[in-house]
Amino acid sequence: MSQQTQWISGNWVAGLGDAFQSLSPYDNNIIWEGQSATPEQVELAVSSARKAFVEWKKRPFAEREAIVLAFATRLKSVVKRLPLRLPKKPASRYGRPVLKRVRW
């Protein structure tokens, strides 16, 4: 398995730790498979995030707001694909739990 599942220093990289799966509590089907990060990858991710935050907080509020709103817009555009495995919900209600979180 060579999925790029870790976001480290602004890049997607493959986890070098153990393989794992996320199972649906509804029917035990595999929802997602990936590789965990090694302790070294976690350390690199944390130190990179700390450095990125220093630059992030220097950006003007309007610029940061625009980035967050663009992310929310993107999330809304894909939300109908996210909750497809929710049990006992009519198709018309798929996505509502996620949409409630991205409206503010």
N, C-alpha and C positions, 0 to 999 in steps of 0.2 A: 504494500500500500504506500503510495508516494503522493498523497494529497498534501497540498500546501495549506495547512490548517492553523498556522501560527502567524500572527501579525507582529513582527519584530522589526524595530528601526525603520518603519515605513515600507516594509516589504512582506509579502506572503512567503513563508518558508515551511518546509515539511517539519513536523514534529519528529524528534529523534528518540522519544521515549516509547513507552508501551502502546500497543494498539488497543483501542477500546470501541465499544458500540453504545449507542443510545437506543433503548428499546421503548416502544410505545406501551404505556401502562394499560392501554385499551385492549390490544391484541398481541402484544409481545413481538410485533414485527420490528425489524431494524429500521430506525428513522435516519440514523446518521452513523457513519464510521469515521474514525480518525486516529491520529497518532498523538499521544500526549507529548508535552514538552519535557525536556530534561531539566534538572535543576539549573544547569548552566544557561539554558535557553530562557528560563523564567527570570534569572538574574539579569540577563541581557535585556529582556523585555521591560522589566521594572526600571532599570537604569535609563533605558532609552525613553521610556514614558516620562520619567522625571525631567530629562533634558528637554523633551518636546513641550512639556508644560511651561517651562521657563519662556520659551518662544511664543507659545499660545497666549499666555496672559499679557504679553506685550502688544498683541494685535488689538486694534480698536474694537470696542464692543460691537459696532455695526458689522464689522467684518466677521467676527465670531458668530454673531446672530445669523448672518446670511448663510454661513456654513452649516449651522445646526438646522436652520429651516430647510435648506436644500436636502439635508439628510432625511428630515421628516417627510418631505415631498417624495423622495425616492422610496422610503419605507411604505408610504401610502400606495405607491404604484405597484408594489409587489405583495402587498398584504394578503390578497386573496389566494396567493399560492402558499402562504405560511401555515394556516391552521387546518389544512385538509384532512388531518387525522383526528380532529376533535370528534369524539363519539356523540351520538344522539343530538346532533344539531342540524336543522334544515340548512340546505345550501345557501339560502338567502341570509343566514346569520353568520356564515363563515367570515372571519376577519373582524367582526365587531369588537371582540376583546382587545385585539391589537390596536385597532383604530382609536379606541377610547384612550389609549396611552399616548398616542401621537398627536392628539388634539389638545391645544392649550390656549 
